[in-house]
Amino acid sequence: MNIYCLGINHRTAPLEVREKLWFSDDETRATLPTLKNIYFDECVLVSTCNRTELYYIPKQQEANGEAIWRILSMHKNAGSLVQEHHFHTLDSLHAVKHLFGVASGIDSMVLGDIQILSQIKESFQIAKEVHCTGILLNRLFENALHVGKRSRTETEISEGAVSVSYAAAELASKIFEDLSKRTALLIGAGETGTLTAKHLASRSIGQLFITNRTRQRAEELAAQLQGQVVDFERLGAELERVDIIVSAVDAAAPILSAKDLRQAMKQRGNRPLVIIDIGVPRNIDPSANTISNIFLHDLDTLNHAIDTNLTRRRTEIPKVQQIMLDELSTFNTWYNSLQVTPTIQELRDHFESIRKSEVEKHLHHFAADRQEEIEILTKRIINKILHTPMVNLRNSSDQEGEDDKRHKVHLIRHLFGLDQEKKHE
C-alpha cells in the first residue's frame, strides 16, 4: 500500500519546534501544489497547533522521508531548529491507522479533542480545492472523517469538559437549564476568561457583561461576543443584576469579600447567585460559600469534574479502537479491490493478445468457412482456462485474509509479467 504519513506532533517535538512548522490555510494552498508537482501523485497537509502531518502518495515507489521533512522545513525557514528526530514516518496501513486515530480524537493532546475532526475536514477540503488529491487520498480522508463521526456518535470519547474554561461553562449549563434567560459577568479578559466567555456565548447566554482592569481588552472581547463592558471600579454595583459570575484575574488577595457578597445578596432579594472562581490565587473569599443562596465553585471543583470526565473518556478508547479496526478493514478491502480488478482485466488482455496473435499466424491454414469457428473455439478455451483462477482471485475467502490476497495478486502479476508489459507500453 503506497500511502505514507510524515509528521511532527506533540509526542515527537516541543511547542517551540511545532510552531515553526505550522502552516496557515493560505500557506497550505501555496505549498501543496508545488510539492505535488515535484514529488507526489497525491498529498494532503494537516496542520494544527499540535501537529503538522503530510499524507502522500509518492511518484516513485520508495519515498525519501528525510528529503521530504527537509523540504517542509525549508518552506517555513525552520531548518536550523527542526531536526530529523522530531518527525515520525509511517507507511501503508500504519499511516491509515494513524490518521484514523487522529480523526477519532484518541491521538490528540487532549483526549477526545472535539476540534480535530473539523480541522481534518478543512485540510482535506483545501487539498481538493488545489487539485492535490486523487482516488486514494479522497477515499482515505472520507473514511477518516467517517471514523471521527462514528467515534463521536457511538461512544462518549468527546463527552464532558476536560479544560477549565469548558468545565466552567458546562457547570453553569448544568445549574441553569436555560442559559438564554440568564446573565453572566466575566471578571478578567485573559486567556482562560476569554475561552470561558466564548464557551458561554456558544451556549447562548442571555446577556454577557465583561470587566477587566485594562478596559481596552474588555472592549475587544465584548465586540467579538456581543457583550457589554462594565467598569472594573464599579464591579460591586453589577452584582445585583447577574446570575453567574466567572472570575479569572491575577490578584494577590480576593477581589470580592464575603462582606461585598452579603451586601449584594440583600440588594438581590436573596436570588441565587452562582460564582465560578478560576483565579489563582482565588479571587473570591472562600467563606462566601457559607452565605445563603450563593453557590461558590473553585478550581478544585472544576478539576474534579475534569478528572472524572477524562477517566470516562479513557474507558471509551477500546470502543473507538474497534471502530477504527472496522473502518481499517473496510478501507483495506477497498484498496485491495483496486489491485484485483485491474489484474483480472490485464490477465484477460494478456491471454487475449496471445490468442489473437497465434490465430492470426495460423488462420490462413484453415478454410474460410472454418475461420470464424476457430475464433469462437480459441476464445472459449481462454475463457475456460481463466474462469476458475479469476473467480478464486475475485472471491478470496475471508479466512485467507488480505495478506494472502495481496500475495496472490503479486504472484500472478510476476508469473505472467504484467508489470513488465506495462513498463513497455
C-alpha positions in Angstrom: 0.0 0.0 0.0 1.8 3.1 -1.3 0.4 5.5 1.3 2.7 7.5 3.6 2.5 9.9 6.5 5.3 12.1 7.6 4.7 14.4 10.5 5.6 16.2 13.7 3.3 16.3 16.7 3.1 16.8 20.5 4.7 13.4 21.1 7.7 14.0 18.9 8.6 17.7 19.3 8.2 20.5 21.8 5.9 23.5 21.1 8.8 25.8 20.1 9.6 23.3 17.3 6.0 22.5 16.3 5.1 26.2 15.9 7.9 26.7 13.4 6.2 24.2 11.1 2.6 25.4 11.4 1.1 26.2 8.0 -1.8 28.6 7.7 -4.5 27.8 5.2 -3.0 30.3 2.7 0.4 28.7 3.1 -1.1 25.3 2.6 -2.8 26.3 -0.6 0.5 27.7 -1.8 2.7 24.8 -0.8 0.8 21.7 -1.7 0.7 22.2 -5.5 4.4 22.8 -5.6 5.1 19.6 -3.6 2.7 17.6 -5.7 4.1 18.7 -9.0 7.6 17.6 -8.0 7.3 14.7 -5.6 3.7 13.3 -5.2 0.8 11.9 -7.1 -1.5 13.0 -4.2 -0.9 14.9 -1.0 -2.8 16.4 2.0 -1.3 18.6 4.7 -2.9 18.7 8.1 -1.5 21.5 10.3 -2.8 22.4 13.8 -1.3 23.8 16.9 -0.2 20.3 18.0 0.7 18.7 14.7 1.8 19.1 11.1 1.4 15.9 9.1 1.7 15.3 5.4 -0.2 12.4 3.9 1.0 11.5 0.4 1.3 9.1 -2.5 4.8 9.4 -3.9 5.5 9.5 -7.6 8.2 6.8 -7.1 7.5 3.6 -5.2 10.0 4.4 -2.5 9.6 7.7 -0.6 12.6 9.5 0.8 11.3 10.7 4.2 14.4 12.7 5.1 14.2 14.7 1.8 10.5 15.5 2.5 10.9 16.8 6.0 13.8 18.9 4.8 11.5 20.3 2.1 8.8 21.1 4.7 11.3 22.8 6.9 12.7 24.8 4.0 9.2 26.1 3.1 8.9 27.5 6.7 12.6 28.6 7.0 12.8 26.3 10.0 15.8 24.2 9.0 18.0 25.5 11.8 15.6 24.4 14.6 13.8 21.3 13.1 15.7 18.1 13.1 15.0 14.6 11.7 14.3 13.1 15.2 11.3 15.5 15.5 9.5 13.6 12.8 7.7 10.3 12.6 7.2 8.4 9.3 4.5 5.8 8.7 3.5 3.8 5.7 0.8 1.5 4.4 -1.8 0.5 7.0 0.2 2.1 9.8 -0.3 5.5 8.1 -4.0 4.8 7.6 -4.5 3.7 11.2 -2.7 6.8 12.5 -5.0 9.1 10.5 -8.0 7.3 11.9 -6.6 7.7 15.4 -6.2 11.4 14.9 -9.7 11.8 13.5 -11.2 9.9 16.3 -9.5 12.1 18.9 -7.6 9.4 20.7 -4.2 10.6 19.3 -4.8 14.2 20.5 -3.0 16.0 23.3 -6.5 16.4 24.8 -8.1 13.0 24.7 -11.3 13.2 22.6 -10.5 16.6 21.1 -13.6 17.9 19.5 -11.9 20.3 17.2 -9.5 18.0 15.3 -12.3 16.5 13.1 -13.3 19.8 11.7 -9.6 20.7 11.2 -9.0 17.4 9.2 -12.1 18.2 7.1 -10.8 21.7 6.4 -7.4 20.4 5.4 -8.9 17.8 3.1 -11.1 20.4 1.5 -8.1 22.7 0.8 -6.2 19.8 -0.8 -9.1 19.1 -3.0 -9.5 22.8 -3.9 -5.9 22.9 -5.2 -6.3 19.6 -7.0 -3.8 17.7 -4.9 -6.0 14.6 -4.1 -7.0 11.6 -6.2 -8.8 8.3 -5.8 -6.6 7.1 -2.9 -6.5 10.1 -0.6 -10.1 11.0 -1.3 -11.2 7.6 -0.1 -8.7 7.7 2.8 -9.9 11.0 4.2 -13.6 10.3 3.6 -13.1 7.1 5.7 -11.2 9.1 8.3 -14.0 11.6 8.6 -16.4 8.7 9.0 -14.3 7.3 11.8 -14.4 10.6 13.6 -18.2 10.9 13.2 -18.8 7.4 14.4 -16.5 7.9 17.4 -18.5 10.9 18.5 -21.9 9.4 17.9 -21.3 5.8 19.0 -19.0 6.4 22.0 -18.5 9.1 24.7 -14.9 9.8 23.8 -15.7 13.5 23.5 -18.2 13.8 26.3 -17.6 16.0 29.3 -15.4 19.0 29.8 -11.6 18.4 30.0 -10.5 22.1 30.2 -11.0 24.6 32.9 -12.8 27.1 30.7 -15.1 24.5 29.1 -15.8 23.0 32.6 -16.8 26.4 33.9 -19.3 26.9 31.1 -20.6 23.3 31.4 -21.1 23.8 35.1 -23.2 26.9 34.5 -25.3 25.0 32.0 -25.9 22.2 34.5 -27.0 24.6 37.2 -29.2 26.7 34.9 -31.2 24.6 32.4 -31.8 27.6 30.0 -28.8 29.9 29.8 -30.6 32.1 27.3 -32.6 33.5 30.3 -29.5 34.2 32.4 -27.0 37.0 32.7 -23.3 36.4 33.3 -20.4 38.6 34.4 -16.9 37.8 33.4 -14.2 39.3 35.6 -10.9 39.2 33.7 -10.4 39.0 30.0 -7.2 37.0 30.0 -6.8 33.7 28.1 -8.8 31.5 30.5 -11.5 34.1 31.0 -11.8 34.7 27.2 -12.2 31.0 26.5 -14.8 30.7 29.2 -16.7 33.7 27.8 -16.6 32.1 24.3 -18.0 28.8 25.7 -20.8 30.7 27.4 -21.6 32.6 24.2 -21.7 29.3 22.3 -24.3 28.1 24.8 -26.5 31.1 24.1 -26.0 33.0 27.3 -28.8 35.6 27.5 -26.5 38.6 28.4 -22.8 38.8 28.9 -21.1 41.6 30.9 -17.3 41.8 30.8 -15.0 43.7 33.1 -11.2 43.9 33.1 -8.6 46.1 34.7 -7.5 47.1 31.2 -10.7 48.3 29.6 -9.5 48.1 26.0 -9.1 44.3 26.3 -12.6 44.0 27.7 -13.9 46.1 24.8 -12.2 43.9 22.3 -13.7 40.8 23.8 -17.1 42.3 24.1 -17.1 43.3 20.4 -16.3 39.7 19.5 -19.1 38.2 21.6 -21.7 40.9 21.5 -21.2 41.6 25.2 -21.3 44.7 27.3 -18.4 46.3 29.1 -18.6 47.4 32.7 -16.1 49.5 34.6 -13.8 47.4 36.9 -14.1 50.0 39.6 -17.9 49.5 39.6 -17.7 45.8 40.0 -19.7 45.7 43.2 -22.6 47.5 41.7 -23.0 44.9 39.0 -23.6 42.0 41.4 -27.2 42.9 41.8 -28.3 42.1 38.2 -26.3 38.9 37.3 -27.0 35.2 37.8 -23.5 33.9 37.1 -20.1 35.3 37.9 -16.9 33.9 36.4 -13.7 35.4 37.8 -10.3 34.8 36.3 -7.8 37.5 37.3 -4.4 37.6 38.7 -4.7 39.1 42.2 -2.8 38.7 45.4 -6.0 38.9 47.5 -9.7 38.3 46.9 -11.3 41.0 44.8 -14.8 40.1 46.2 -15.1 39.7 50.0 -17.8 37.9 51.9 -19.0 41.3 53.1 -19.3 42.5 49.5 -21.4 39.5 48.6 -23.7 39.7 51.7 -24.5 43.2 50.7 -25.1 42.2 47.1 -27.5 39.4 48.2 -29.6 41.9 50.2 -29.9 44.0 47.1 -30.8 41.0 45.0 -33.6 39.9 47.3 -31.6 36.8 48.1 -31.9 35.5 44.5 -29.5 32.6 43.9 -26.0 33.6 42.6 -23.6 31.1 41.1 -19.9 32.1 41.3 -17.2 30.2 39.5 -13.7 31.2 40.7 -11.0 30.1 38.4 -8.4 32.6 39.6 -5.1 31.6 41.2 -4.8 32.7 43.9 -8.6 32.6 44.5 -10.4 35.7 43.5 -13.4 35.2 45.8 -13.4 35.0 49.6 -13.9 31.2 50.2 -16.1 32.0 53.2 -18.7 33.4 50.7 -19.8 29.8 50.3 -21.5 30.0 53.7 -23.8 32.7 52.5 -27.4 31.6 51.8 -28.1 31.1 48.1 -24.5 31.7 47.0 -23.1 28.7 45.2 -19.3 29.1 45.0 -17.2 26.7 42.9 -13.4 26.9 42.5 -10.6 25.2 40.6 -10.8 22.1 42.8 -14.5 21.6 41.8 -13.6 22.0 38.2 -10.5 19.8 38.3 -12.5 17.1 40.0 -15.1 17.2 37.1 -12.3 17.2 34.6 -10.6 14.2 36.2 -13.9 12.3 36.2 -14.5 13.2 32.5 -11.0 12.1 31.5 -11.5 8.8 33.3 -14.8 8.3 31.5 -13.2 9.1 28.1 -10.3 6.7 28.7 -12.9 3.9 29.2 -14.2 4.7 25.7 -10.9 4.1 24.0 -11.5 0.4 23.3 -14.8 1.2 21.6 -13.1 3.8 19.4 -10.3 1.3 18.6 -12.9 -1.2 17.5 -14.5 1.4 15.2 -11.0 2.1 13.8 -10.4 -1.6 13.1 -13.8 -1.9 11.4 -13.0 1.1 9.1 -9.4 -0.1 8.6 -10.7 -3.4 7.3 -13.2 -1.7 5.0 -10.5 0.6 3.6 -8.1 -2.3 3.1 -10.6 -4.4 1.3 -11.4 -1.5 -0.9 -7.7 -0.8 -1.6 -7.1 -4.4 -2.5 -10.0 -4.5 -4.8 -8.2 -1.8 -6.8 -5.4 -4.3 -7.4 -7.6 -7.3 -8.0 -9.9 -5.8 -10.6 -7.2 -4.4 -12.9 -5.1 -7.6 -12.5 -8.0 -9.6 -13.7 -8.5 -7.3 -16.7 -4.8 -7.2 -17.5 -4.5 -11.0 -17.3 -7.5 -11.4 -19.7 -5.9 -8.8 -22.1 -2.6 -10.7 -21.9 -4.2 -14.1 -22.8 -6.4 -12.4 -25.5 -3.3 -10.9 -27.0 -1.5 -14.2 -27.2 -4.7 -15.9 -28.6 -5.2 -13.3 -31.2 -1.5 -13.3 -32.3 -1.4 -17.1 -32.7 -4.8 -17.2 -34.5 -3.6 -14.5 -37.0 -0.4 -16.5 -37.7 -2.2 -19.8 -38.4 -5.7 -18.8 -39.6 -4.7 -19.0 -43.2 -4.2 -22.7 -42.9 -8.0 -23.1 -42.4 -10.8 -22.8 -44.9 -12.7 -19.5 -44.9 -15.8 -21.1 -43.6 -13.9 -22.5 -40.7 -12.1 -19.3 -39.6 -15.0 -17.9 -37.5 -15.3 -21.3 -35.8 -11.6 -21.1 -34.9 -12.1 -17.6 -33.4 -15.0 -18.8 -31.2 -13.2 -22.0 -30.2 -10.0 -20.3 -29.1 -11.9 -17.7 -27.1 -13.9 -20.4 -25.3 -10.6 -22.2 -24.4 -9.2 -19.0 -23.0 -12.3 -18.3 -21.0 -12.4 -21.8 -19.6 -8.7 -21.6 -18.6 -9.2 -18.3 -16.8 -12.6 -18.8 -15.3 -11.6 -20.7 -12.1 -8.5 -18.7 -11.2 -10.3 -15.4 -11.8 -13.2 -16.5 -9.6 -10.9 -17.6 -6.8 -9.0 -14.3 -7.0 -12.1 -12.2 -7.0 -13.8 -14.1 -4.2 -10.9 -15.0 -1.9 -12.3 -16.4 1.3 -12.4 -14.3 4.5 -10.2 -16.9 6.2 -7.4 -16.2 3.8 -7.0 -12.6 4.8 -5.9 -9.6 2.8 -2.2 -10.5 3.0 -2.9 -13.8 1.2 -4.9 -11.9 -1.4 -2.1 -9.4 -2.0 0.3 -12.3 -2.3 -1.9 -14.0 -5.0 -2.1 -10.7 -6.9 1.7 -10.2 -6.7 2.4 -13.8 -7.7 0.1 -13.6 -10.8 1.5 -10.3 -11.9 5.0 -11.7 -11.5 4.4 -15.1 -13.2 2.7 -13.5 -16.3 5.0 -10.4 -16.4 2.1 -8.0 -16.3 4.1 -5.2 -14.7 6.9 -5.7 -17.3 4.3 -5.3 -20.0 3.0 -2.0 -18.6 6.6 -0.7 -18.5 7.0 -1.3 -22.2 3.7 0.2 -23.2 
